[in-house]
Amino acid sequence: MIVRLIVFVAIFFIGWWLYRQFVAFKRSQSPEEVKKKASSKKDEAQESMVRCAECKTFTPRSHAIHDQEARAFCSAEHLKIFNQKH
C-alpha cells in the first residue's frame, strides 16, 4: 500500500513539473507573437497624414487627391480652387 502511495506521489510531481515546463515555454513564446501582432496592427491602423494645400487641414494619405506636382488636397473642389488661384 505504501508503494502505491509513493508511485502516485511520484507521478503527480512528474506531471506537475511537466505542466510547469509547458507553461513556461508558452510564456516565453507568447510575448514575441503578441509584439508581432501588435506592431502589425499598429502599422495597419496608423496612416500618414498630409496637409491640404488649400485649406491646410490634415487628411489621410489614402484619401487625399494629388496634383501633378505632388501637392495634396482634401477634395477635388479644393484642387480646382487652388488651380484657379494659381
Secondary structure as the mmCIF struct_conf table of DSSP 4:
data_model
#
loop_
_struct_conf.conf_type_id
_struct_conf.id
_struct_conf.beg_label_comp_id
_struct_conf.beg_label_asym_id
_struct_conf.beg_label_seq_id
_struct_conf.end_label_comp_id
_struct_conf.end_label_asym_id
_struct_conf.end_label_seq_id
HELX_RH_AL_P HELX_RH_AL_P1 ILE A 2 ALA A 45
STRN STRN1 MET A 49 ARG A 51
TURN_TY1_P TURN_TY1_P1 ALA A 53 CYS A 55
STRN STRN2 PHE A 58 PRO A 60
TURN_TY1_P TURN_TY1_P2 ARG A 61 HIS A 63
STRN STRN3 ILE A 65 HIS A 66
TURN_TY1_P TURN_TY1_P3 GLN A 68 GLU A 69
STRN STRN4 ALA A 72 PHE A 73
BEND BEND1 CYS A 74 SER A 75
HELX_RH_AL_P HELX_RH_AL_P2 ALA A 76 LYS A 85
#
